[in-house]
Amino acid sequence: MQKLQGIAVSPGVAIGEALVIDNEGFRIPRRFVDRDAVVDELQRLEKAIAAAGAEIARNRDAVTQELGEQYGKIFEAHLQMLQGASLRNELEEMISQRHYSPEYAVSRTLRRYAQVLQRVEGSLAERASDIFDIEKRLLKHLLGRRREDIAHLTSPVLVLAHNLTPSETANLDRHFVRGFATEIGGPGSHTAIVAEALEIPAVVGLGAFLNEVSGGDLVILDGDKGLVILQPDEETLAHYRHEAEELRLQAARLEQLRDLPAVTRDGTQILLLGNIEFPYEVEHCVDRGADGIGLYRTEFLYLESGQEPTEEVHFDAYCQVVKAMGDKPVTIRTFDMGADKLVRDGSALDEKNPFLGLRSIRLALRNVPMFRTQLRAVLRASVLGKVQIMFPLISTLLELRQAKLFLKDVMEDLDEHGIPFHREVPVGMMVEVPAAVMMLDQLAAEVDFLSIGTNDLIQYTLAVDRSNSQVVHLYNPTDPAVLKLIQLSIASAERCRVPIGMCGQMSATPANTPLLLGLGLRQFSVPPLVIPEIKNIIRHVTLDECRGISERVLGMESAREINSYLADELRKRIPNVTE
């Protein structure tokens, strides 16, 4: 049994077989094959060994000719091992006697060889890389398939990968992927956001571990603690099966709050909204009693298909959500992505630092036709319900005014063509950069509502790339500097009498709920999965208690001290709640 510690990005516990996607993109499928298929599988193995052997021989000859015989011997050693009777006999026995697939037999056997060498001190440990090279060659010839296979699964798995892009994550089959874990990545990334949207446990930033596991191995994924457990023993397995059942029972108990209001013990009504990424998530919000949609991310329209969506594609997606929410508000955020993800003419702009580059509202203002297409669709959908438009990553008054000018221009165009839309559609902006906080009195005067996007606010305040596992320990939502900016934002909104909410991941962390209430927040927008839990906390506290908590926190000096205190306060007030 091996425990790996990573970063929890989506809660829950999942137990199942591993589907391994290494950094070369190879998928190692399930371990077993049918008895009737054994002969065919042995033939497949034989062809793969022959093809890999021919490839290694060509490399040996080319390197010998170019660099000399001593370098060619490296490949000769690979060839001797590949064609040796010992390896071949072991692989054939695993397929014919245990009915393992050739892919699984190759992966399991060669990784075991490599692990033995890695434990030996001296020059033999360096030979482990040779074993991995042979494994990759064989898998290449056995599989001939790449990463897109994860979108077409036929049985439940836990996906273990070097990395998953947001679009790959979005295309995971929700019926079969019970969870995923990656070697790299951090909290607040788009991949993490999509994992929450899929409502599957996820852990990222585990470091190199894929060489320790083979496809089909039993794995436990703890999305609450950021743990991945490889080949668990029976005691650990029983513990997590019990914990998974407890989580299921707790979720069932919280379902009883569905039709009850999010109101504090002293009678203050809190608006509890849902964040969504995909149209189907609106059903999750309705089922959990959300007061509306506080953040409808629209990037999936661009990431799923790999091409710019048409106005009708936008319109259909928005209509589905607006109609489902009825008379409840739906806040649609204009696209929030970087030029590194913009598909145009088959290429993307190469940016050295996309988080500080052409992204979000900057990208929209640079690509006016694309921006206008989305605004037209949102305005057309506005006649179907209570639609609100929100602009992301506003950092200056000029940006906000330019965005509003384009919106007005689109309204005039729709008017000229007799296309109906809601003329008084509320317009808001995200508070995501320190510059916006400092200028919020002026910015607030030009909008109908505000929403604090903590994922980016934390990143820009602390100068931490939230997707970089090397510095992710510095990404702290409760850092005193971040809390002071949130306090300033809420105070500015109150002075300007403009509603302000929070839609970042910070508001979805249960332990932060009393703190945020104490700071004056009265609108929370969170992933649908945690709506019942946040509502439960709201209904257990008073504003006086929350103000006391926030005053105490604002006097503390570190995120570690604050997090420990908030966890203790939550346990005292609401036993058995997830922190």
N, C-alpha and C positions, 0 to 999 in steps of 0.2 A: 504494500500500500504506500502511496506517495501523495502528500498534500502540497498543493501549489497555491501560493497567495497572490492574488491579483487585485483588481479594482472592481468593486461591485457597481454595475451601471443599470441593472434591471432586476427587481427583486423576485424571489421565489426559489424553490428547490426542484431540481430535475434529476432523474436517475434514468440512465439508458445506455445504449450502445454508442460508441464513438464513430463518427464519420470524420476522418482526418483529411484536411486539405493542407498540404505542406506549402512552403513558400515558393515551390515550383508550380503550384496549382493542381497537383495530382489528387484525385479522390481515391481513397482506398475503401472499397465497399464492404458490405457485410461479409462475415467470415465463412458462412456455409454454402455449399452447393448441393443440388439434388444428387442422390445416388446414381441415377441414370446419366448424369452429366459428367461423371468422373473421368471417363475415357476422353471426352472432348476437352475437358479442362487440362488433362495431362498433355494432350497434344498442343494446346495453347501455350502451356509452359515451355514445352520443347521448342516451339517456334520462337518464343520470346528469348530464350537462352541463345538460340542460334543467331537471331538478329542482333542481340546485344553483343555476342561474341564477335560477329563480323565487324560491328562498329568499333569495338575496342581494338581489334586487329588493325583496322585502317588507321586509327589514331596512333597505335604503336609504330606502324611503319612510317607514318608521316613525321612523327616526333623524332624517331631514330635518324631519319634522313636529314631533318632540319637541325637538330640539336646534338645528336650523338646517341650511341647505344645505351649509355648509362641512364638517359632520360626515358628512352623507350622501354627500359626494364620496368618502369613504374606500371605501364599499361600491360606488360607481359605478366606481371604479378596479378593484376586484375583478371586477366584472361584465364590464368591457371586456376584461380579460386572459382571463377564462374563455371568453368568446365570440369572442375574437380568432382570426383565421385561422391565425396562426403556431403557437399552442399546439395547436389542433385538428388541423392538418395533421401536426404532429410525432407526436401521440398515435396518429392513424389510421395513419401510416406504420409505427410500431412494432408495431401490432397486425396489420396486413395483410401487411407484408413480413417482419418478424422473428418474427411469431407470439407476441408477448408478450401476456400477459393484460392487460386494461384496468387492473386494480389495479396491476400491476407497472409498466406504462407510465406511469400517473399518478404513482406514487410516485417512480420513477426520474427522470422528466423534471422534475417540480416541485422535487424535492430538489436536482437539479443547478442549477436556476435559483437556488434559495435559497442554495446554497453559493457561487455566483458573487457574489451580492449581499453575503454575509457577508464576503467577502474585500476588498470595496471600502470604503475609509474614507469617513466622512461619513454623510449622511442616507440614502444608498441602502442601507447595511447594515441600517438599521432596517426596510426594506421586506421583508426575508426573512421576518418573521413573517406578512406578508400572504400570501406564497406558501404557507407551511405551513397557513394558514387555508383557502386554496382546496383544498389537497390533502386536508385532513380532511373538508371538505364533499363532495368527490367520492367519497372512500373510503366515507363514510357511506352515500351513495346506491348505490354499487356493491356494497357488502358486505351491509349490513343485518344483520350478525352480530357477535357480541361474543366475548369471550375464551374462552367454553366450547368453542370449536372446537378448541382445542389438545388436548382429550381424545379427539378423533376424527380422527387423522391417517392418511394412507394412503401416505406416503413418508418416508424419513429426512430429518431436519432438525436444525438447531441453533436453539433458541428464544432469541431476543433480546428482552428485555422491560424496561420501566421497573421493574417489580417483579413477583414471583410470590408469592402467599400460600402458606402451608404446604399448604392444601387443594388449591390449583391445582397445586402441585408434585407432590403425592401422586397427582393424577389424570393426570399426564403419561403418555402411552403409551410404555412402556419399549421397545417393539419399533421405534419410529420416532424418538423423541427421543434423539439422540446426545449432547446436552449442552445447557446453557443458561447465559446470562449476563444480568445485570441491572444497571441503572444505580445502584440503591441496595441497601442491605443490608450485613451484616457476618458475621463468622465466629461459629460457635456458635449461630446463629439456627435456628429450627425448619426453615426452608426449606433451609438448608445441611445439616441433619441428614437431611432427606428425600432430598436429592440424593445423599448417600452411600448411603442405603438403596437407591436406584434404581441405584447403581453407574454413574453417568454423570458426566463431568467438569462442573464448574460454577465460574463466576467471578462474584463480586458486587461492588458498590461501584465500578463503572467510571466513574461520573459520566455526564453527558448525552452520549450518543453515537448514539442511534437516528436522529437526523436525518442521520447520515453513511452510513447503510446502508439498502438496500431489500430487500424479500423476494426470495429467489432468489440474492442475491449469495453468492459463495464466501467462507467464513469459516473461520479456524482458531481453535480454543479450546484453550488450554493450561491445564489445571486444576492443574498442578503449580507453575507460575510465576505464575499469576493473570493471564495474558495473553490478549487477544483481538486477532486480526489480521484486518483487513478487506481484502478484495481483495488477497490475497497475490500476490507475484510468483512466478515459476517456481522460483527458487532457494530461497525460503523454503518453498514448497510441498513441494519435494523433501526439504528438511531435515526437515520435520515428518512427512512420510510415513515417512522412515527412522526417526525417533524413535518414532513409533507402533509400527513393526514391532519395534524394540528393546524397547519396553515389553511387547509381546506375548510376545516370546521370554523376557524376564526372568520374566514371570508364569508361563510354561510351566515354566521351571527351578524356580521356587519351589513349583510344584505337587508336586514330588517329596518335599517335606517333609510332605505331608498326614498321613501315618500315623506320623510321628516325633514324639516328645515335645518339648515346649518346656522343654528342660533346659540349664542353663548348662554351660560347658566343665568347670567344677569340680563338676558333678553335682547342682546344686540344681534341683529341679522347680518350674516356674512354671506357674500355672494361667492358660491363655489362652482367654478366653471371647469370645462374640460379642454385639454390640449389634444389636438388630433393631427395626424399626418396623412391619413388615408380616409376616403369617404366612408368606408365600412365602419370606421371607429365611432361614427356618430351613434351607432346602435349601442355601443358600450357606454357612451355618455347617457343616453336615454335610460338604459337598463339600471344605471347606478344613480339616477336622480340628479344629474348635473343641472345647474341653473342656466346653462347655455354653453356656447363654445367661446372660450376666451382667447384661443390661439389656434387658427387653422393654418398650419404650415402648407405651403403650396409647392414646395420644391420637388415633391414626388412626381409631379406632372412632367418635370424636365428630366429627372434622374431615371425613371422607370423605362422610358422609351428610347432615351439617348438622342432625342431630337426635339426641336422646339414645338410645343403643343399648339394646336390651332385654337381659335377663339371658341369654337364649339366644344372642344375637349375641356377647356377651362369651364365653360358654362355648364356642361353636363355634370362635372364634378361638384361645382358649387351648389347647383340646384338640388342634388341628392342630399346634401347636408342641410341646407336651408329649409327644405320641405320637411325633413325629419324632425327638426327642432321646433317647428310650429311658430309660436309667438315668443320664443326665447331667443336672445341675441346670438349672432354668429359673427365673430370677428375674424375676417379674412386678412391675413398678412400677405403683402405682395412678396414676390419671390426673394428669398434670402440665401443666395449662394454666391460663390466666387467665380471669377473668370476662368479659373482652373477647371471648372465643371461645365462651363458654357460650351455646348456643341454648336459650332457654326462653321460651315465649309469644311467639315471633317477635321478641324484642328482646334486646339484651345490655346489661349494665351499662356505662355510660360512665365510664371511669377515666382520670384525667389521667396517671397513671404506673402502668400495669399491672404492671410488674416489681416495684414496691414495694406492690402492692395485694392484692386478693383473688385469689389464685392458688394452684395446687398443693394442698398439704395443707390450707391455709386454706379453699380453695374446697370441698374435700371435706367438711370439718367443718361448713361452713355449709349444704351440700346433702346432708344425711344419707341421704335415700332413694336418691339417685344413687350415693352412696358404698357403701351397703349392697348395691345391685344388683351392683356390680363385685366386692365382697368375696365375695358368695355364689357368683358364677361362678368366681372364682379357687379358692375352697375346694372346690367341686365338681370342678374339674379336677385338684385336688391328689392325688386317688386314682389318677390315671393315670401319675404319674411323680414326679420329685423337684422339686416346686414350692416356690419361696420367694416370700414377699411382701415388697415393699420400699416404704416410705413416703418421698415426696420432700419436699424443702425443710423439713425439721424444724429449728426454731430454738429451741424450748424443751422442757423436760421435760413441761410440761402438754400441748402438742400431741401429743407421742409417746404419752403415756398415754391421751389421749382417743382417738387412732386405734386403739390396742390394745384399748381398752374396746369400741369399736364392732365390732372384729374378734371379740372374745369374745362379744359379744351375737349376732352373726350365727352363730357356731358353735353357740350354745345354741338358736337358732331352727332351724337345720338338724337338730340333734340331736332336737329335739321332733318334727320331721316325718319322722324316719327317713331323712334324706338323707345318704349317706356322704361323708366328707371325712377328710383326714389331720389328726388332732388335734394332732400335734406339728409342724405346718408351721413351718419357720424364718421368723422375722420380722426384717427389717433396716431400715435407714434410710440415706438419702443424707446425705452431709456436703457441704453446698453454701453455707452462710453462715458468716461468721467467728464468730458467736455459738455455733454448733454446735461448732466447733473448740474454743472456749474452755471449753465445758461437756462435752467429749467423754468424760471419765472417768465422769461421772454418766450420760450418755446411753448409753454403751457397756454399762453394767451392766444395761440393760433390753432389749437386743436380742441376736440371735444372730450378726449380721454387719453390717458397715459398707461403704459404697461412696462414694468421693470423686467428686462430680460437679463436675469442674473448670469446665465451661462457666459455671455460675452462680457458683461460688466466685470465679473471676477477676473476673466482672462486679461482684459485691458487694464484693469486697476493694478493687478499684481504682476503684469508682464509675464504671464505664464501661458504657453501654448497648451490648451486643455486636452489636446490629442497626443501630446508627447509624454510617454511614460517615464522619461528621464527626469522630468521636472514636475510630474503630476502631484508629487507630495506637497508642492507649494500652492496648488490650486485649492484654496480653502474658502468655501462660501461664507464661513463665519469669521474670517479674518477681520480684525477691528476696523481696518481701512474700508473694507467692503460694507460693513454695517453702518459706518458713518455716512457713506454715500447713499445707502438706502434710506437712512433717517433723513438726510437732506432732501432726497427726492420726494418722500411722503410729505414733508413739511412744506415744500414748494407747492405741491399739488393742493394741499389744504388752503394755503394762502390764496391761490388762484381759483379755488373752488372748482377744480377739475378732478373727476374721478381717477383714481390710480389703482392699478392692480399689479400683480406679479405673475409672470408666466414661466419663469425659469425653473430649473431643476431644484433650486433651493426651496421653493414653496412646496415641493412635493415630498420633502423630507419631514416626517412626522415630528421629530424633536424640535424642528425650527418653528412649528406652528405657533406655540405660545409667544415666542420671541417676536415673530412678525406681527402678531395681533397687538402686542405691547408697543411696538413701534408705530402703530396706527394703521396697519394694512387691513382693509375691509373687503378686498377682492382677491381671491386665490384662483389661479388657473393651473390645473395639474393634470397629469395623465389619468385617463379614466380608471385605471386599475387601483389608484390610491384614493379616489374620491371618498369611498366609505370610511377609510381610516382617518383621513383628515377631518371629515365631518364628525366622526366620533370624538376626536380630540376637542374640536370647537365646542361641542355640546357638553364637555366635561369641565370647561374652565370659565372663569369670569375675567372681565377686562382688567379689573384691579389686580388680580393675580398675575396676569400677563404683563401689565405695566411694571410690576415689581420685578419680574424676571428680566425684562428688557433693561431696566435701570441698573440692575446688578451686572448684566452682561456688558453694557457700555462702559463699565469701569474696569473690565478685565483687559489683559495685555496680549493674550495669544488665542489662536483658534483652538488649540488643544485644550486649554483651560475652559473655554466657552463650551466646546462640544461635550466635555465631561459633565459640566454643570447642567446643560440642557438635557442630557440623557438621564441624569439623576432626577431632575424635576419631572420629566415625562413618566418615569417609572413610578414616582410617588403618586401622581395624579391618575394615571391610566395603566394599571397592571397589565402585563402580557401584550402590550402594544409593541409593534416593530419600531425600532429606533431609526 
